[in-house]
Amino acid sequence: MLFFKKSSREETPEKKAGLFERMKKALSATKENLVGKIEAALGGISAIDENTLDELEGTLLGADLGVAVTESIMTAIRAQYKKGQLKTPDDAKNEIRNQLMAILSAGASGDAPEDETSTQVWMIVGVNGTGKTTTVGKLAARFAGEGRKTLVCAADTFRPAAIEQLAVWAERSGTELIKSKIGADPSAVLHDALAAAGARGCDLALIDTAGRLHTKSNLMQELEKMRRVAGRKIPGAPHETLLVVDATTGQNGLNQAREFMKYTGITGLIVTKLDGTAKGGVLFGICRELNIPVRYIGIGEAIEDLVEFYPEDFINSLFR
């Protein structure tokens, strides 16, 4: 059972508009790479023909959507074209939009009931350089600000900088931090953190794991060991295993997700650095292939720039 529950969307019109404009700005490069190229391929024509469809297929392939997503979209478009339901450039653009929306929505799961009987455990995983530790810090600050008693576990015991970074975040947000010496067994640190979280009545324990290459099976197996330790300490843990993906890596992010899924049972994605890349289309490939939801996206450096992900907002930011 997932713990994740989206915040209320009862915001002022000004706040909603402000967030939407920030997202549009952050996604401007991805918009140009995807929607801009689609509009260029469809520009200057009045009706769709086979040549247009071929050009459109090449455009989608070049926009970091990946082969599978492109084939899925083009299958739907060609089917409508043959039935006479897709005739104009606007028809084609709207169908692409609808197909992309369907991909993101299919991976999204509804809110699950919150289990208030025990501490919820979230493991945050990913390769080094994705912004994983920073994301843990931002999540801690977010939940602490919502009044949840949050504990952070510095289980990345191989990088002194990661522990120091989390210590700063914990102090800034008023969250508790459990750490150990450099080189300590990550599973032992996790065990101690969950014992402390339970004893102190914490609502949520965020576990920062060591960054690792998805191609290193021994390190990936260590993650599975940590999952077993968590499950023995707190029933059902980890309740969320969130993979942090750096959007700037493009399709390599999909390769990472595939491998992490094998070992860790990912329940959701956090996609960072969308404000610094034109490769945000990788979200669609991951969601389609692995059928897992995007939980949060990073649209800037500030704490408030780690925002909850809503498929409709993301699509609207690209197509409006």
ABEGO torsion letter per residue (X at the ends): XBABBBBBABBBAAAAAAAAAAAAAAAAAAAAAAAAAAAAAABGBABBBAAAAAAAAAAAAAAGAEAAAAAAAAAAAAAAAAAGABABAAAAAAAAAAAAAAAAAAABBBBBBBBAABBBBBBBBEBBGAGAAAAAAAAAAAAAAAGBBBBBBBABAABAAAAAAAAAAAAAAGBBBBBBBBGBBAAAAAAAAAAAAAAAGBABBBBBBBBBBAABAAAAAAAAAAAAAAAAABBGOBABBBBBBBAAAEAAAAAAAAAAAAAAGBABBBBBGAAABAAAAAAAAAAAAAGBBBABBBAEABAAABBBBBAAAAAAAAAX
